[in-house]
Amino acid sequence: MQLTRTRVVLITFVILAIEPFVYAATRSWFWQHKYLMAPVATAIYLLVLAGLVLGRYRWAWVLVAVLYGSAIVTWAFDAHRFAPWYVLGLGLNVAVFALLMSSPMRNRLRRPVSVRARGARVLQG
């Protein structure tokens, strides 16, 4: 099986997007009763990712883009932003966001998202 650019981007995106949740699920606190929402939030996130990767839905792409975009912006307002784990998290979020915004990911959608300017005209000729 030959790996195309789209498949490489997609596989890398999926691995980087689910890696923090897989890591958290291996910890005992993740399954404790006082963190009851952690498995629920993870399940919802994985459903949205399945909608993006398997279903190719535009609404899932927008949701994931807003999620990672807001995570990147809110990093600047965190009191512990320069702690090693937070910097590593920022790097991971930027990488996932960049992969999400790449043309192979946008072109995979059922109705691809274009980055063309609003007033731009297509020349025919």
C-alpha positions as CSV (number, residue, x, y, z in Angstrom):
1,M,0.0,0.0,0.0
2,Q,1.5,3.3,-1.1
3,L,1.2,6.2,1.4
4,T,0.0,9.3,-0.3
5,R,0.4,12.8,1.3
6,T,-3.2,12.7,2.4
7,R,-2.8,9.4,4.2
8,V,0.4,10.5,5.9
9,V,-1.3,13.7,7.1
10,L,-4.4,11.8,8.2
11,I,-2.5,9.1,10.1
12,T,-0.3,11.7,11.8
13,F,-3.3,13.8,12.7
14,V,-5.1,10.8,14.3
15,I,-2.1,9.7,16.3
16,L,-1.4,13.2,17.6
17,A,-5.0,14.0,18.3
18,I,-5.8,10.8,20.4
19,E,-2.4,10.5,22.0
20,P,-3.2,12.7,25.1
21,F,-6.4,10.8,25.7
22,V,-4.7,7.4,25.4
23,Y,-2.1,8.6,27.9
24,A,-4.7,9.9,30.3
25,A,-6.7,6.7,30.1
26,T,-3.7,4.7,31.3
27,R,-3.7,6.7,34.5
28,S,-5.7,5.5,37.5
29,W,-7.1,9.0,38.2
30,F,-8.9,9.0,34.8
31,W,-11.2,6.3,36.0
32,Q,-11.9,7.6,39.5
33,H,-15.4,8.7,40.4
34,K,-14.4,12.3,41.1
35,Y,-13.3,12.6,37.5
36,L,-16.4,11.1,36.1
37,M,-16.6,13.5,33.1
38,A,-13.1,12.5,31.8
39,P,-14.2,9.3,30.1
40,V,-17.4,11.0,28.9
41,A,-15.6,13.9,27.4
42,T,-13.1,11.5,25.8
43,A,-15.9,9.5,24.3
44,I,-17.5,12.6,22.9
45,Y,-14.2,13.8,21.5
46,L,-13.6,10.5,19.8
47,L,-17.0,10.6,18.3
48,V,-16.3,14.0,16.8
49,L,-12.9,12.8,15.5
50,A,-14.7,9.7,14.0
51,G,-17.1,12.1,12.2
52,L,-14.1,14.0,10.9
53,V,-11.9,11.1,9.9
54,L,-14.4,8.5,8.8
55,G,-17.5,10.5,8.0
56,R,-15.6,13.5,6.5
57,Y,-18.1,15.9,7.9
58,R,-17.5,19.6,7.7
59,W,-19.2,20.3,11.1
60,A,-16.7,18.0,12.8
61,W,-13.8,19.8,11.1
62,V,-15.1,23.1,12.4
63,L,-15.6,21.8,15.9
64,V,-12.1,20.3,16.1
65,A,-10.6,23.5,14.6
66,V,-12.4,25.7,17.2
67,L,-11.3,23.3,20.0
68,Y,-7.7,23.4,19.1
69,G,-7.7,27.1,18.1
70,S,-9.1,28.1,21.4
71,A,-6.7,25.8,23.3
72,I,-3.8,27.6,21.5
73,V,-5.2,31.1,22.3
74,T,-6.0,30.3,26.0
75,W,-2.5,29.0,26.6
76,A,-1.3,32.6,26.8
77,F,-3.6,33.3,29.7
78,D,-2.6,30.3,31.8
79,A,-0.6,31.0,34.9
80,H,1.6,27.9,34.5
81,R,2.1,28.3,30.7
82,F,5.9,27.9,30.8
83,A,5.8,24.7,32.8
84,P,7.3,21.8,30.7
85,W,4.0,19.9,30.3
86,Y,2.1,23.0,29.2
87,V,4.7,23.9,26.6
88,L,4.7,20.4,25.3
89,G,0.9,20.5,25.2
90,L,1.1,23.8,23.3
91,G,3.4,22.2,20.8
92,L,1.1,19.3,20.3
93,N,-1.9,21.5,19.9
94,V,-0.1,23.7,17.3
95,A,1.0,20.6,15.4
96,V,-2.6,19.1,15.4
97,F,-4.1,22.5,14.4
98,A,-1.5,22.8,11.5
99,L,-2.4,19.3,10.3
100,L,-6.1,20.1,10.5
101,M,-5.6,23.3,8.5
102,S,-3.5,21.6,5.8
103,S,-4.9,21.2,2.4
104,P,-5.0,17.4,2.5
105,M,-7.3,17.5,5.5
106,R,-9.5,20.2,4.1
107,N,-9.7,18.5,0.7
108,R,-10.8,15.2,2.4
109,L,-14.1,16.7,3.5
110,R,-17.3,16.0,1.7
111,R,-17.5,19.6,0.7
112,P,-13.9,20.8,0.9
113,V,-13.1,24.0,2.8
114,S,-11.3,26.6,0.6
115,V,-9.0,29.3,1.9
116,R,-9.8,31.7,-0.9
117,A,-10.4,35.3,0.0
118,R,-14.1,36.3,0.2
119,G,-13.9,38.9,-2.6
120,A,-11.4,37.0,-4.8
121,R,-12.6,36.3,-8.3
122,V,-11.7,33.2,-10.3
123,L,-10.3,34.1,-13.7
124,Q,-11.7,32.2,-16.6
125,G,-10.0,32.1,-19.8
